[in-house]
């Protein structure tokens, strides 16, 4: 939108419809109402797109964490299930030495 201001400000250009959010106000009540609805529709669309991006990023992060956990599981060695003989305690070693 191009507006010609008086008082030496000259001609200024504004982006439509964002100019009506903070800089300009329609004088006609019908135009004002339709502009408010249009701006609300644009804001709702932007909010929905932002939420979709955030949801996609969260899902991608969750998938990456799951993949990392799966990689960690597959590279971790499993513990042996065979029992090792128990080491003799000092008392058992002394007792065995005195019995012989």
C-alpha positions in Angstrom: 0.0 0.0 0.0 1.3 3.4 -0.9 0.4 6.4 1.3 1.3 10.0 0.7 1.8 11.8 3.9 1.8 15.6 4.4 4.3 17.7 6.3 7.5 16.6 4.4 7.2 12.9 5.1 6.4 12.2 1.5 5.3 8.9 0.0 5.7 5.7 2.0 5.1 2.1 1.0 3.8 -0.5 3.4 3.2 -4.2 3.2 -0.4 -5.3 2.9 -2.1 -6.5 5.1 0.5 -6.3 7.9 0.4 -2.5 7.8 -3.1 -2.6 9.4 -1.7 -4.4 12.4 0.1 -1.4 13.8 0.6 1.5 11.4 -2.7 2.2 9.6 -6.4 1.9 10.6 -9.2 1.7 8.1 -11.8 4.4 8.5 -14.7 2.5 7.0 -16.2 0.1 9.7 -16.9 -2.7 7.1 -13.3 -2.5 5.8 -12.0 -2.4 9.4 -13.9 -5.6 10.2 -12.9 -7.4 7.1 -9.3 -6.4 7.6 -9.4 -7.8 11.2 -10.8 -11.1 9.9 -8.1 -11.3 7.2 -5.3 -10.5 9.7 -6.7 -13.2 12.1 -6.8 -15.7 9.3 -3.2 -15.0 8.4 -2.1 -15.2 12.0 -4.0 -18.5 12.5 -2.3 -19.9 9.4 1.1 -18.8 10.6 0.5 -20.3 14.1 -0.6 -23.6 12.5 2.5 -23.7 10.3 4.7 -22.9 13.3 3.1 -25.7 15.4 3.5 -28.2 12.5 7.2 -27.3 12.2 7.7 -27.6 15.9 5.9 -31.0 16.0 8.0 -32.2 13.1 11.2 -31.2 14.8 10.1 -32.8 18.0 9.3 -36.1 16.2 12.6 -36.0 14.3 14.5 -35.4 17.6 12.6 -38.3 19.2 13.4 -40.6 16.3 17.1 -39.6 16.5 17.2 -40.3 20.2 15.5 -43.7 19.6 18.0 -44.6 16.9 20.9 -43.6 19.1 19.6 -45.7 21.9 19.1 -48.7 19.5 22.7 -48.2 18.2 24.0 -48.1 21.8 22.1 -51.3 22.7 23.4 -53.2 19.6 27.0 -52.2 20.3 26.9 -53.0 24.1 28.4 -56.4 24.9 26.2 -58.8 26.7 27.5 -60.2 30.0 28.5 -63.8 30.2 26.0 -66.1 31.7 28.6 -68.7 32.8 29.5 -68.6 36.5 33.1 -68.0 37.4 34.5 -70.0 40.4 34.5 -67.9 43.5 37.8 -66.8 45.0 38.6 -68.1 48.4 38.3 -65.7 51.2 41.3 -65.1 53.5 39.6 -67.1 56.3 38.9 -70.1 54.0 42.4 -70.0 52.7 43.8 -70.1 56.2 41.4 -72.9 57.3 42.4 -75.0 54.2 46.1 -74.4 55.0 45.7 -75.5 58.6 43.8 -78.7 57.7 46.5 -80.1 55.5 
